[in-house]
Amino acid sequence: MTEYSLARYTIEMLFIKKLNECAWWKFRERKGIYNWRREKLNKLK
């Protein structure tokens, strides 16, 4: 039972880590797009 719990815990930790990385990249991407859009607007002014 303990081995099963440990395996499950490890898998969950890896899964959570992946989710966090994905969220972070999405956030960075969105921020980058936002900055790029703002630069375009500044050039138009």
PDB file of N, CA, C and O in Angstrom:
ATOM      1  N   MET A   1       0.829  -1.206   0.000  1.00  0.00           N
ATOM      2  CA  MET A   1       0.000   0.000   0.000  1.00  0.00           C
ATOM      3  C   MET A   1       0.873   1.270   0.000  1.00  0.00           C
ATOM      4  O   MET A   1       0.584   2.233  -0.711  1.00  0.00           O
ATOM      5  N   THR A   2       1.942   1.252   0.810  1.00  0.00           N
ATOM      6  CA  THR A   2       2.786   2.449   0.886  1.00  0.00           C
ATOM      7  C   THR A   2       3.480   2.718  -0.441  1.00  0.00           C
ATOM      8  O   THR A   2       3.619   3.872  -0.844  1.00  0.00           O
ATOM      9  N   GLU A   3       3.915   1.669  -1.120  1.00  0.00           N
ATOM     10  CA  GLU A   3       4.580   1.842  -2.417  1.00  0.00           C
ATOM     11  C   GLU A   3       3.619   2.470  -3.416  1.00  0.00           C
ATOM     12  O   GLU A   3       4.003   3.333  -4.206  1.00  0.00           O
ATOM     13  N   TYR A   4       2.378   2.033  -3.374  1.00  0.00           N
ATOM     14  CA  TYR A   4       1.357   2.578  -4.276  1.00  0.00           C
ATOM     15  C   TYR A   4       1.141   4.064  -3.969  1.00  0.00           C
ATOM     16  O   TYR A   4       1.058   4.891  -4.877  1.00  0.00           O
ATOM     17  N   SER A   5       1.052   4.383  -2.684  1.00  0.00           N
ATOM     18  CA  SER A   5       0.839   5.773  -2.282  1.00  0.00           C
ATOM     19  C   SER A   5       2.000   6.645  -2.740  1.00  0.00           C
ATOM     20  O   SER A   5       1.794   7.755  -3.233  1.00  0.00           O
ATOM     21  N   LEU A   6       3.214   6.143  -2.578  1.00  0.00           N
ATOM     22  CA  LEU A   6       4.405   6.893  -2.965  1.00  0.00           C
ATOM     23  C   LEU A   6       4.407   7.147  -4.472  1.00  0.00           C
ATOM     24  O   LEU A   6       4.702   8.252  -4.927  1.00  0.00           O
ATOM     25  N   ALA A   7       4.075   6.111  -5.234  1.00  0.00           N
ATOM     26  CA  ALA A   7       4.033   6.250  -6.691  1.00  0.00           C
ATOM     27  C   ALA A   7       2.984   7.278  -7.090  1.00  0.00           C
ATOM     28  O   ALA A   7       3.219   8.115  -7.962  1.00  0.00           O
ATOM     29  N   ARG A   8       1.836   7.208  -6.452  1.00  0.00           N
ATOM     30  CA  ARG A   8       0.759   8.151  -6.772  1.00  0.00           C
ATOM     31  C   ARG A   8       1.179   9.571  -6.422  1.00  0.00           C
ATOM     32  O   ARG A   8       0.920  10.512  -7.172  1.00  0.00           O
ATOM     33  N   TYR A   9       1.828   9.711  -5.278  1.00  0.00           N
ATOM     34  CA  TYR A   9       2.273  11.025  -4.825  1.00  0.00           C
ATOM     35  C   TYR A   9       3.281  11.610  -5.827  1.00  0.00           C
ATOM     36  O   TYR A   9       3.204  12.783  -6.193  1.00  0.00           O
ATOM     37  N   THR A  10       4.220  10.769  -6.256  1.00  0.00           N
ATOM     38  CA  THR A  10       5.235  11.209  -7.214  1.00  0.00           C
ATOM     39  C   THR A  10       4.594  11.659  -8.519  1.00  0.00           C
ATOM     40  O   THR A  10       4.946  12.705  -9.065  1.00  0.00           O
ATOM     41  N   ILE A  11       3.656  10.869  -9.011  1.00  0.00           N
ATOM     42  CA  ILE A  11       2.973  11.203 -10.267  1.00  0.00           C
ATOM     43  C   ILE A  11       2.211  12.517 -10.123  1.00  0.00           C
ATOM     44  O   ILE A  11       2.237  13.363 -11.017  1.00  0.00           O
ATOM     45  N   GLU A  12       1.531  12.675  -8.983  1.00  0.00           N
ATOM     46  CA  GLU A  12       0.779  13.915  -8.763  1.00  0.00           C
ATOM     47  C   GLU A  12       1.708  15.116  -8.710  1.00  0.00           C
ATOM     48  O   GLU A  12       1.391  16.172  -9.257  1.00  0.00           O
ATOM     49  N   MET A  13       2.852  14.960  -8.056  1.00  0.00           N
ATOM     50  CA  MET A  13       3.802  16.065  -7.958  1.00  0.00           C
ATOM     51  C   MET A  13       4.317  16.458  -9.338  1.00  0.00           C
ATOM     52  O   MET A  13       4.406  17.644  -9.655  1.00  0.00           O
ATOM     53  N   LEU A  14       4.656  15.464 -10.157  1.00  0.00           N
ATOM     54  CA  LEU A  14       5.135  15.738 -11.512  1.00  0.00           C
ATOM     55  C   LEU A  14       4.051  16.425 -12.333  1.00  0.00           C
ATOM     56  O   LEU A  14       4.329  17.349 -13.097  1.00  0.00           O
ATOM     57  N   PHE A  15       2.813  15.962 -12.169  1.00  0.00           N
ATOM     58  CA  PHE A  15       1.692  16.524 -12.905  1.00  0.00           C
ATOM     59  C   PHE A  15       1.480  17.987 -12.523  1.00  0.00           C
ATOM     60  O   PHE A  15       1.279  18.843 -13.383  1.00  0.00           O
ATOM     61  N   ILE A  16       1.528  18.259 -11.212  1.00  0.00           N
ATOM     62  CA  ILE A  16       1.343  19.631 -10.724  1.00  0.00           C
ATOM     63  C   ILE A  16       2.477  20.523 -11.236  1.00  0.00           C
ATOM     64  O   ILE A  16       2.251  21.668 -11.628  1.00  0.00           O
ATOM     65  N   LYS A  17       3.701  19.980 -11.227  1.00  0.00           N
ATOM     66  CA  LYS A  17       4.851  20.749 -11.704  1.00  0.00           C
ATOM     67  C   LYS A  17       4.661  21.125 -13.167  1.00  0.00           C
ATOM     68  O   LYS A  17       4.924  22.260 -13.562  1.00  0.00           O
ATOM     69  N   LYS A  18       4.200  20.162 -13.973  1.00  0.00           N
ATOM     70  CA  LYS A  18       3.954  20.416 -15.393  1.00  0.00           C
ATOM     71  C   LYS A  18       2.880  21.481 -15.579  1.00  0.00           C
ATOM     72  O   LYS A  18       3.021  22.383 -16.405  1.00  0.00           O
ATOM     73  N   LEU A  19       1.815  21.368 -14.807  1.00  0.00           N
ATOM     74  CA  LEU A  19       0.725  22.344 -14.908  1.00  0.00           C
ATOM     75  C   LEU A  19       1.235  23.739 -14.590  1.00  0.00           C
ATOM     76  O   LEU A  19       0.908  24.698 -15.289  1.00  0.00           O
ATOM     77  N   ASN A  20       2.037  23.853 -13.534  1.00  0.00           N
ATOM     78  CA  ASN A  20       2.571  25.151 -13.147  1.00  0.00           C
ATOM     79  C   ASN A  20       3.455  25.723 -14.245  1.00  0.00           C
ATOM     80  O   ASN A  20       3.395  26.917 -14.539  1.00  0.00           O
ATOM     81  N   GLU A  21       4.276  24.869 -14.853  1.00  0.00           N
ATOM     82  CA  GLU A  21       5.156  25.331 -15.929  1.00  0.00           C
ATOM     83  C   GLU A  21       4.331  25.839 -17.098  1.00  0.00           C
ATOM     84  O   GLU A  21       4.634  26.886 -17.670  1.00  0.00           O
ATOM     85  N   CYS A  22       3.287  25.099 -17.453  1.00  0.00           N
ATOM     86  CA  CYS A  22       2.426  25.499 -18.573  1.00  0.00           C
ATOM     87  C   CYS A  22       1.765  26.837 -18.279  1.00  0.00           C
ATOM     88  O   CYS A  22       1.710  27.713 -19.142  1.00  0.00           O
ATOM     89  N   ALA A  23       1.269  26.989 -17.070  1.00  0.00           N
ATOM     90  CA  ALA A  23       0.601  28.234 -16.686  1.00  0.00           C
ATOM     91  C   ALA A  23       1.583  29.392 -16.755  1.00  0.00           C
ATOM     92  O   ALA A  23       1.243  30.486 -17.205  1.00  0.00           O
ATOM     93  N   TRP A  24       2.818  29.137 -16.298  1.00  0.00           N
ATOM     94  CA  TRP A  24       3.830  30.185 -16.308  1.00  0.00           C
ATOM     95  C   TRP A  24       4.170  30.606 -17.732  1.00  0.00           C
ATOM     96  O   TRP A  24       4.297  31.796 -18.021  1.00  0.00           O
ATOM     97  N   TRP A  25       4.315  29.626 -18.622  1.00  0.00           N
ATOM     98  CA  TRP A  25       4.634  29.949 -20.019  1.00  0.00           C
ATOM     99  C   TRP A  25       3.497  30.701 -20.677  1.00  0.00           C
ATOM    100  O   TRP A  25       3.727  31.635 -21.445  1.00  0.00           O
ATOM    101  N   LYS A  26       2.255  30.294 -20.377  1.00  0.00           N
ATOM    102  CA  LYS A  26       1.097  30.992 -20.952  1.00  0.00           C
ATOM    103  C   LYS A  26       1.083  32.434 -20.474  1.00  0.00           C
ATOM    104  O   LYS A  26       0.808  33.352 -21.247  1.00  0.00           O
ATOM    105  N   PHE A  27       1.382  32.629 -19.187  1.00  0.00           N
ATOM    106  CA  PHE A  27       1.403  33.968 -18.614  1.00  0.00           C
ATOM    107  C   PHE A  27       2.476  34.813 -19.297  1.00  0.00           C
ATOM    108  O   PHE A  27       2.234  35.966 -19.655  1.00  0.00           O
ATOM    109  N   ARG A  28       3.680  34.222 -19.477  1.00  0.00           N
ATOM    110  CA  ARG A  28       4.774  34.944 -20.117  1.00  0.00           C
ATOM    111  C   ARG A  28       4.435  35.287 -21.555  1.00  0.00           C
ATOM    112  O   ARG A  28       4.728  36.382 -22.033  1.00  0.00           O
ATOM    113  N   GLU A  29       3.808  34.327 -22.242  1.00  0.00           N
ATOM    114  CA  GLU A  29       3.446  34.526 -23.640  1.00  0.00           C
ATOM    115  C   GLU A  29       2.456  35.684 -23.754  1.00  0.00           C
ATOM    116  O   GLU A  29       2.597  36.558 -24.610  1.00  0.00           O
ATOM    117  N   ARG A  30       1.456  35.671 -22.879  1.00  0.00           N
ATOM    118  CA  ARG A  30       0.428  36.701 -22.897  1.00  0.00           C
ATOM    119  C   ARG A  30       1.044  38.064 -22.602  1.00  0.00           C
ATOM    120  O   ARG A  30       0.690  39.066 -23.222  1.00  0.00           O
ATOM    121  N   LYS A  31       1.975  38.085 -21.639  1.00  0.00           N
ATOM    122  CA  LYS A  31       2.640  39.331 -21.289  1.00  0.00           C
ATOM    123  C   LYS A  31       3.450  39.836 -22.479  1.00  0.00           C
ATOM    124  O   LYS A  31       3.467  41.032 -22.772  1.00  0.00           O
ATOM    125  N   GLY A  32       4.122  38.905 -23.162  1.00  0.00           N
ATOM    126  CA  GLY A  32       4.922  39.273 -24.323  1.00  0.00           C
ATOM    127  C   GLY A  32       4.060  39.847 -25.431  1.00  0.00           C
ATOM    128  O   GLY A  32       4.423  40.842 -26.059  1.00  0.00           O
ATOM    129  N   ILE A  33       2.911  39.213 -25.672  1.00  0.00           N
ATOM    130  CA  ILE A  33       1.985  39.686 -26.710  1.00  0.00           C
ATOM    131  C   ILE A  33       1.459  41.064 -26.333  1.00  0.00           C
ATOM    132  O   ILE A  33       1.316  41.939 -27.187  1.00  0.00           O
ATOM    133  N   TYR A  34       1.173  41.250 -25.044  1.00  0.00           N
ATOM    134  CA  TYR A  34       0.662  42.534 -24.567  1.00  0.00           C
ATOM    135  C   TYR A  34       1.692  43.638 -24.792  1.00  0.00           C
ATOM    136  O   TYR A  34       1.359  44.723 -25.270  1.00  0.00           O
ATOM    137  N   ASN A  35       2.946  43.349 -24.442  1.00  0.00           N
ATOM    138  CA  ASN A  35       4.013  44.341 -24.625  1.00  0.00           C
ATOM    139  C   ASN A  35       4.220  44.658 -26.098  1.00  0.00           C
ATOM    140  O   ASN A  35       4.421  45.812 -26.479  1.00  0.00           O
ATOM    141  N   TRP A  36       4.168  43.607 -26.927  1.00  0.00           N
ATOM    142  CA  TRP A  36       4.359  43.790 -28.370  1.00  0.00           C
ATOM    143  C   TRP A  36       3.260  44.674 -28.934  1.00  0.00           C
ATOM    144  O   TRP A  36       3.520  45.547 -29.763  1.00  0.00           O
ATOM    145  N   ARG A  37       2.022  44.447 -28.482  1.00  0.00           N
ATOM    146  CA  ARG A  37       0.877  45.221 -28.946  1.00  0.00           C
ATOM    147  C   ARG A  37       1.034  46.679 -28.529  1.00  0.00           C
ATOM    148  O   ARG A  37       0.727  47.593 -29.294  1.00  0.00           O
ATOM    149  N   ARG A  38       1.523  46.886 -27.285  1.00  0.00           N
ATOM    150  CA  ARG A  38       1.693  48.237 -26.779  1.00  0.00           C
ATOM    151  C   ARG A  38       2.772  48.982 -27.564  1.00  0.00           C
ATOM    152  O   ARG A  38       2.650  50.177 -27.834  1.00  0.00           O
ATOM    153  N   GLU A  39       3.837  48.249 -27.926  1.00  0.00           N
ATOM    154  CA  GLU A  39       4.903  48.865 -28.718  1.00  0.00           C
ATOM    155  C   GLU A  39       4.371  49.293 -30.077  1.00  0.00           C
ATOM    156  O   GLU A  39       4.707  50.368 -30.575  1.00  0.00           O
ATOM    157  N   LYS A  40       3.530  48.435 -30.679  1.00  0.00           N
ATOM    158  CA  LYS A  40       2.934  48.764 -31.981  1.00  0.00           C
ATOM    159  C   LYS A  40       2.106  50.039 -31.861  1.00  0.00           C
ATOM    160  O   LYS A  40       2.180  50.916 -32.721  1.00  0.00           O
ATOM    161  N   LEU A  41       1.319  50.140 -30.793  1.00  0.00           N
ATOM    162  CA  LEU A  41       0.472  51.319 -30.594  1.00  0.00           C
ATOM    163  C   LEU A  41       1.326  52.569 -30.416  1.00  0.00           C
ATOM    164  O   LEU A  41       0.993  53.633 -30.938  1.00  0.00           O
ATOM    165  N   ASN A  42       2.420  52.440 -29.681  1.00  0.00           N
ATOM    166  CA  ASN A  42       3.297  53.586 -29.462  1.00  0.00           C
ATOM    167  C   ASN A  42       3.920  54.058 -30.764  1.00  0.00           C
ATOM    168  O   ASN A  42       4.106  55.258 -30.965  1.00  0.00           O
ATOM    169  N   LYS A  43       4.246  53.122 -31.653  1.00  0.00           N
ATOM    170  CA  LYS A  43       4.843  53.491 -32.945  1.00  0.00           C
ATOM    171  C   LYS A  43       3.827  54.197 -33.827  1.00  0.00           C
ATOM    172  O   LYS A  43       4.187  55.067 -34.620  1.00  0.00           O
ATOM    173  N   LEU A  44       2.549  53.824 -33.689  1.00  0.00           N
ATOM    174  CA  LEU A  44       1.508  54.449 -34.504  1.00  0.00           C
ATOM    175  C   LEU A  44       1.259  55.893 -34.076  1.00  0.00           C
ATOM    176  O   LEU A  44       0.893  56.735 -34.895  1.00  0.00           O
ATOM    177  N   LYS A  45       1.457  56.170 -32.801  1.00  0.00           N
ATOM    178  CA  LYS A  45       1.188  57.528 -32.305  1.00  0.00           C
ATOM    179  C   LYS A  45       2.105  58.557 -32.949  1.00  0.00           C
ATOM    180  O   LYS A  45       2.011  59.746 -32.643  1.00  0.00           O
TER     181      LYS A  45
END
